């Protein structure tokens, strides 16, 4: 028999070594490619995060930061309350709430049960921390929660009270026409189903959740202008 030459024995060894070198290099190239090209799943995850952030930004409400100044405007014809918040640099934001003013119309006369016009300001805030729907009588908590939209609920004052004082002598301030002495409030109501239409006995009614929201955003002294 012929003896295998030294070169013949070396060839398999060289082939094995080259194979060991080629496999890691090939794996590295595949790995690099996969890391450079994100999978469809990772792309979808990023997109979902983006959508979530957009949804969060859409939910951001105006007037959440404490303003340097604010005012309220009640538009009787629209049955809307507008809160204007002013910030440094001239920036202004507006938040809108539906309301219900008097079913008896517009007026300042004592005993008329009408909603007065003109400039007012919030003289007193009452009910801080009370549960939503708490009934107040003579501005004191009764300890009872109103049942919403119950037949014959009447003109209940609920949740929060912002007591208005007139700034126009002869218009909404003074003998026989005084908004403060007529107990004109911004307040919650047990007749939430009537928000958006004139239904009150002179005050400005709000949804209970909205009156809490407004209460938290304003201070005593804030100007309130009631217009037709």
Secondary structure, 3 states (H helix, E strand, C coil): CCCCCHHHHHHHHHHHHHHHHHHHHHHHHHHHHHHHCCCHHHHHHHHHHHHHHHHHHHCCCCCCCCCCEEEEEEECCCCEEEEEEECHHHCEEEEEEEEECECCCECCCCCCCCECCEEEEEEEEECCCCCCCEEEECCEEEEEECCCCCCCCCCCEEEEEEEEEECCECCCECCCCCCCCCCCEEEECCCHHHCCCCCECCCEEECHHHHHHHHHHCCCCCEEEEEC
